[in-house]
């Protein structure tokens, strides 16, 4: 039986990451999640349809525009956007998704679709920033 710790460990074991909702605004959680993964040495791509770059890295409008498939996706978008991001994650073969607090989609069946498609979905618990902080120690 899976537990939250196993899901987080699988998410963090990914070789490539993306952050949906990455932002150039340093006060936004999307920026902090992207910067945290980048600072920890992970290959990470920012997803933001309105940005050209985030911290000097080319930003992409959606998963299908990335130069490679990512294994782990952190979602830091408004709930109204999160459902579409989850559907994209299913379509493009993402294995692990971490819904950051407040990004949970408005319709719970979006999460059910992702889990039924075989994705590990982390939500309702700690955020990625907490995990990165723990791993730095």
C-alpha positions as CSV (number, residue, x, y, z in Angstrom):
1,X,0.0,0.0,0.0
2,X,1.3,3.5,-0.9
3,X,1.5,6.2,1.6
4,X,2.3,9.9,1.2
5,X,6.0,9.5,1.9
6,X,6.4,6.9,-0.9
7,X,4.6,9.1,-3.4
8,X,6.8,12.1,-2.4
9,X,9.9,10.0,-2.8
10,X,8.8,8.8,-6.2
11,X,8.1,12.4,-7.2
12,X,11.5,13.6,-6.0
13,X,13.3,10.7,-7.7
14,X,12.3,12.0,-11.2
15,X,15.0,13.0,-13.6
16,X,13.0,15.8,-15.2
17,X,10.5,18.2,-13.6
18,X,8.1,21.0,-14.7
19,X,6.3,23.6,-12.6
20,X,2.9,24.7,-14.0
21,X,2.3,28.2,-12.8
22,X,6.0,29.1,-12.5
23,X,6.3,32.9,-12.3
24,X,8.9,35.6,-12.6
25,X,7.3,37.2,-9.5
26,X,9.5,36.1,-6.6
27,X,6.7,36.5,-4.2
28,X,4.6,33.8,-5.9
29,X,4.7,30.1,-4.9
30,X,5.1,29.1,-8.5
31,X,8.4,31.0,-8.6
32,X,9.5,29.6,-5.3
33,X,8.8,26.0,-6.3
34,X,10.6,26.5,-9.6
35,X,13.6,28.2,-8.0
36,X,13.7,25.6,-5.2
37,X,13.9,22.7,-7.7
38,X,16.5,24.6,-9.8
39,X,18.6,25.4,-6.8
40,X,18.5,21.8,-5.7
41,X,20.1,20.9,-9.0
42,X,17.1,19.3,-10.8
43,X,16.4,19.7,-14.5
44,X,13.2,21.7,-14.3
45,X,11.1,23.6,-16.9
46,X,8.8,26.5,-16.1
47,X,5.3,26.3,-17.6
48,X,3.6,29.7,-18.0
49,X,1.8,30.8,-21.2
50,X,2.5,34.5,-20.5
51,X,6.2,34.4,-19.7
52,X,9.2,34.2,-22.0
53,X,11.7,33.2,-19.3
54,X,11.8,32.4,-15.6
55,X,15.1,32.9,-13.8
56,X,16.8,32.9,-17.2
57,X,15.2,29.6,-18.3
58,X,12.9,29.5,-21.4
59,X,9.3,29.3,-20.2
60,X,6.9,27.0,-22.1
61,X,3.1,27.5,-22.5
62,X,2.2,23.9,-21.9
63,X,3.7,20.4,-21.4
64,X,3.4,19.6,-25.2
65,X,5.9,22.4,-26.0
66,X,8.7,21.1,-23.7
67,X,11.9,19.8,-25.4
68,X,11.6,16.5,-23.5
69,X,9.0,14.5,-21.5
70,X,9.0,15.3,-17.7
71,X,8.5,12.7,-15.1
72,X,7.3,14.9,-12.2
73,X,5.0,17.9,-12.4
74,X,4.3,20.4,-9.7
75,X,1.1,22.3,-10.2
76,X,0.8,25.8,-8.7
77,X,-2.1,27.2,-10.8
78,X,-5.5,28.5,-10.0
79,X,-8.0,25.6,-9.5
80,X,-9.8,26.6,-12.7
81,X,-6.6,25.9,-14.7
82,X,-5.5,22.8,-12.7
83,X,-8.0,20.5,-14.4
84,X,-6.6,21.3,-17.8
85,X,-3.0,20.8,-16.6
86,X,-4.0,17.4,-15.1
87,X,-5.5,16.4,-18.5
88,X,-2.3,17.5,-20.2
89,X,-0.2,15.5,-17.7
90,X,-2.2,12.4,-18.6
91,X,-1.9,13.0,-22.4
92,X,1.9,13.7,-22.3
93,X,3.0,10.8,-20.0
94,X,3.8,12.6,-16.8
95,X,4.2,10.0,-14.0
96,X,4.0,12.0,-10.8
97,X,1.9,15.1,-10.1
98,X,2.1,17.2,-6.9
99,X,-0.8,19.5,-6.5
100,X,0.4,22.4,-4.3
101,X,-2.0,23.6,-1.6
102,X,-4.7,25.8,-3.2
103,X,-4.2,24.4,-6.7
104,X,-6.6,21.5,-6.3
105,X,-9.0,21.5,-9.3
106,X,-12.6,22.6,-8.8
107,X,-13.9,19.2,-10.0
108,X,-12.5,16.2,-8.0
109,X,-13.1,13.9,-11.0
110,X,-10.0,15.5,-12.6
111,X,-7.8,13.9,-9.9
112,X,-9.7,10.6,-10.3
113,X,-9.0,10.7,-14.0
114,X,-5.3,11.2,-13.4
115,X,-5.1,8.4,-10.8
116,X,-7.1,6.1,-13.1
117,X,-4.6,6.8,-15.8
118,X,-1.8,5.6,-13.5
119,X,-0.4,8.9,-12.3
120,X,0.7,9.3,-8.8
121,X,-1.1,12.4,-7.5
122,X,0.0,14.1,-4.3
123,X,-2.4,16.6,-2.7
124,X,-3.8,17.6,0.6
125,X,-0.6,17.5,2.4
126,X,2.7,19.3,2.6
127,X,4.0,21.5,-0.2
128,X,7.0,21.0,-2.3
129,X,8.9,23.8,-0.5
130,X,8.7,21.9,2.8
131,X,10.1,18.8,1.1
132,X,12.9,20.7,-0.5
133,X,13.7,22.3,2.9
134,X,13.8,18.9,4.6
135,X,16.1,17.5,1.9
136,X,18.6,20.3,2.2
137,X,19.3,19.4,5.9
